[in-house]
Each structure stands twice: as structure tokens, then as C-alpha cells.
Amino acid sequence: MPNSKYKKRDIHTLIALAQENDSKALEELIRRIQRNIFTMFSYLTEKRQDIADLTQEALVKMAKNIHTLKDISKFKPWLNQIVTNIFYDYLKKHANDKKIDLDNDKLLEIKDKIGCEPGEKCLFSEMEKLIKAAILSLPDNLRIVIILREYEGLSYDDIAKITNTAIGTVKSRISRARLKLQEELRDFI
């Protein structure tokens, strides 16, 4: 089957074909999900090289283990579990690294350094950088749940399973993360 036919396939078909060792389907599946995984890691860590490495690690792990996915409809939570586990492993390896400590003065510095012309595109880019900096300033346990909820759109139940925590803890962490983000960004929004 030519590559163009794979581009027209829905994601569930690609997953099923990849589980049957169809390398072209797997390539197309990776092409479709890699940006999303990269974006998730970019909100979880600030080191660009680490983001690329973590993304590659997640994609390789997904490719090697896709045959273990029993319910194709659960692909997104399954993939998010892989991303979360890789992030937790990354945190363990880098536990002694300098933690990000951004206060409003530092956020203002980021805002001043953006230096683009007035306009809607510039404003969006500026806000995106401020939000990303604020998310990166969250403690690890709050950062992962807010990303899974707000950027991945996962349910509280799915987040609880992925992070191996009680649903009440997940709700509490999401609430605390939202409050901290509101506080951190109150001067900007």
C-alpha cells in the first residue's frame, strides 16, 4: 500500500495495522503523534535537548510495545502512561539538578526579552511563553497532572491510573496547580 493511503487512514486503523507489524502504518502513527508528545514534554521540562530525547524515547517505547495494547480505544491513555513513566524516570535521574524558581519579576524579564512588534500573534506567543514558564515553575507532582488534564484532556480517573494516585489526590493537585498558575499569572491575564 503506498504511503499516501496511510495518510488517509484513521488513527485506530493505523494502530491495528501497526500491531500487525505494518511498518508503514507505524511510521504514519509516529508522524501523527510525535508533535503532541514533544509538546507535552516541552511543558514538563525546559531543556530542549532533553525534550527531544524524551520524545524519541517515548516513541521508541510506544513502537516496541504497541502489540501489548489490548484495547485500541485506550491508545491515548496508554500512550500518556508511557510519557508519564518516562517523565518520572527523568525526574529521578535529574533529582539533584537545579529546580526552576520563577517569580513574577523573572516572568516580567521573560516578557521583556520577547521583543516582538505589537499584534495579536506576538501577544499569543508572549502569553504562551509566560504560561509555559509558570507551568515549569510548578512542583513536579502538580505539573504532570495539570498537563494531563488541561493539555491532554484526560479524565480524573485516567490521570489517577496513570499517576498511580487516588482520584481525590488528583483533583486536589489539579486544583492546587490551577490556583498556583492563577497566582503566578495574575499580573498578565
C-alpha positions as CSV (number, residue, x, y, z in Angstrom):
1,M,0.0,0.0,0.0
2,P,1.5,3.4,-1.0
3,N,2.3,5.9,1.9
4,S,-0.4,8.3,0.7
5,K,-3.1,5.7,1.6
6,Y,-1.8,5.5,5.1
7,K,-2.2,9.3,5.5
8,K,-6.0,8.8,4.8
9,R,-6.4,6.2,7.5
10,D,-7.9,7.0,10.9
11,I,-5.6,6.5,13.9
12,H,-7.4,3.4,15.1
13,T,-6.8,1.7,11.8
14,L,-3.1,2.7,11.9
15,I,-2.8,1.3,15.5
16,A,-4.4,-2.0,14.4
17,L,-2.1,-2.2,11.4
18,A,1.0,-1.3,13.5
19,Q,0.1,-4.1,15.9
20,E,0.2,-6.5,12.9
21,N,3.8,-5.3,12.2
22,D,2.9,-3.0,9.4
23,S,5.9,-0.7,9.4
24,K,4.4,2.0,7.1
25,A,1.3,2.2,9.4
26,L,3.7,2.6,12.4
27,E,5.6,5.3,10.6
28,E,2.4,7.2,9.9
29,L,1.2,6.8,13.5
30,I,4.5,8.2,14.8
31,R,4.3,11.1,12.4
32,R,0.9,12.0,13.7
33,I,1.6,11.7,17.4
34,Q,5.2,13.0,17.7
35,R,4.3,16.7,17.9
36,N,1.8,16.1,20.7
37,I,4.4,14.1,22.7
38,F,7.1,16.8,22.1
39,T,4.6,19.5,23.3
40,M,3.8,17.5,26.4
41,F,7.5,17.2,27.3
42,S,8.1,20.8,26.5
43,Y,5.7,21.7,29.3
44,L,7.2,19.2,31.6
45,T,10.9,20.2,31.2
46,E,12.7,23.3,30.0
47,K,15.8,21.7,28.4
48,R,15.2,21.5,24.7
49,Q,17.7,18.7,24.1
50,D,16.1,16.7,26.9
51,I,12.7,17.3,25.3
52,A,13.8,15.8,22.0
53,D,15.4,12.8,23.8
54,L,12.4,12.2,25.9
55,T,10.1,12.4,22.9
56,Q,12.3,9.9,21.0
57,E,12.3,7.6,24.0
58,A,8.5,7.7,24.2
59,L,8.1,7.0,20.5
60,V,10.5,4.1,20.6
61,K,8.8,2.6,23.7
62,M,5.4,3.0,22.0
63,A,6.6,1.3,18.8
64,K,8.2,-1.6,20.7
65,N,5.2,-2.2,22.9
66,I,2.2,-1.3,20.6
67,H,1.4,-5.0,20.3
68,T,0.7,-5.1,24.1
69,L,-2.2,-2.6,23.8
70,K,-5.3,-4.7,24.1
71,D,-8.0,-2.1,23.5
72,I,-7.2,0.3,20.6
73,S,-9.7,2.8,22.0
74,K,-7.5,3.2,25.1
75,F,-4.4,4.3,23.0
76,K,-4.3,7.8,24.3
77,P,-4.3,6.9,28.0
78,W,-1.8,4.1,27.2
79,L,0.5,6.5,25.4
80,N,0.1,9.1,28.2
81,Q,1.1,6.4,30.7
82,I,4.3,5.8,28.7
83,V,5.0,9.6,28.6
84,T,4.3,9.9,32.3
85,N,6.6,6.9,33.3
86,I,9.4,8.3,31.1
87,F,9.0,11.7,32.8
88,Y,9.1,10.2,36.3
89,D,12.3,8.3,35.3
90,Y,13.7,11.5,34.0
91,L,12.9,13.3,37.3
92,K,14.6,10.5,39.3
93,K,17.8,10.8,37.1
94,H,17.8,14.6,37.5
95,A,16.7,14.9,41.1
96,N,19.8,16.9,42.1
97,D,19.5,19.3,39.2
98,K,18.7,23.0,39.9
99,K,15.0,23.5,40.3
100,I,13.2,26.2,38.4
101,D,12.3,29.1,40.6
102,L,10.4,31.7,38.7
103,D,8.7,34.6,40.5
104,N,6.8,37.5,38.9
105,D,10.0,39.6,38.4
106,K,11.5,36.7,36.4
107,L,8.3,36.3,34.4
108,L,8.5,40.1,33.6
109,E,12.1,39.6,32.4
110,I,10.9,36.8,30.1
111,K,8.1,39.2,28.8
112,D,10.6,42.0,28.2
113,K,13.1,39.7,26.3
114,I,10.5,38.5,23.8
115,G,10.8,41.8,22.0
116,C,8.3,41.5,19.1
117,E,6.1,44.1,17.5
118,P,2.6,44.7,18.9
119,G,0.0,42.5,17.4
120,E,-2.1,39.5,18.1
121,K,0.5,36.9,17.0
122,C,3.1,38.5,19.3
123,L,0.7,38.6,22.2
124,F,-0.2,35.0,21.8
125,S,3.5,34.0,21.6
126,E,4.2,36.1,24.6
127,M,1.4,34.6,26.7
128,E,2.3,31.1,25.6
129,K,5.9,31.7,26.9
130,L,4.6,33.1,30.2
131,I,2.2,30.2,30.7
132,K,4.9,27.7,29.9
133,A,7.3,29.4,32.4
134,A,4.6,29.3,35.0
135,I,3.8,25.6,34.4
136,L,7.5,24.8,34.6
137,S,7.7,26.6,38.0
138,L,5.1,24.1,39.4
139,P,6.2,21.2,41.6
140,D,6.6,18.0,39.5
141,N,3.5,16.3,41.0
142,L,1.3,19.3,40.1
143,R,2.9,19.9,36.7
144,I,2.2,16.4,35.4
145,V,-1.5,16.3,36.5
146,I,-2.2,19.8,35.0
147,I,-0.6,18.8,31.7
148,L,-2.6,15.5,31.6
149,R,-5.8,17.3,32.4
150,E,-5.6,20.6,30.5
151,Y,-3.4,19.7,27.5
152,E,-4.3,16.1,27.0
153,G,-7.9,16.3,28.2
154,L,-7.8,13.2,30.3
155,S,-10.4,12.4,32.8
156,Y,-9.6,12.4,36.6
157,D,-9.9,8.6,36.5
158,D,-7.4,8.2,33.7
159,I,-5.0,10.6,35.5
160,A,-5.3,8.7,38.7
161,K,-4.5,5.5,37.0
162,I,-1.5,7.0,35.0
163,T,0.0,8.7,38.1
164,N,-0.9,5.8,40.4
165,T,-2.7,8.1,42.9
166,A,-6.2,8.3,44.4
167,I,-8.8,10.3,42.4
168,G,-9.2,12.7,45.3
169,T,-5.4,13.4,45.3
170,V,-5.6,14.1,41.5
171,K,-8.5,16.5,42.0
172,S,-6.6,18.3,44.8
173,R,-3.4,18.5,42.8
174,I,-5.2,19.9,39.8
175,S,-7.0,22.5,41.9
176,R,-3.7,23.5,43.6
177,A,-1.9,23.7,40.2
178,R,-4.7,25.9,38.8
179,L,-4.5,28.2,41.9
180,K,-0.7,28.5,41.7
181,L,-0.9,29.2,37.9
182,Q,-3.6,31.9,38.5
183,E,-1.4,33.4,41.2
184,E,1.7,33.3,39.1
185,L,0.0,34.8,36.0
186,R,-2.4,37.3,37.7
187,D,-0.3,40.3,36.6
188,F,-0.5,39.1,32.9
189,I,-4.1,38.0,32.5
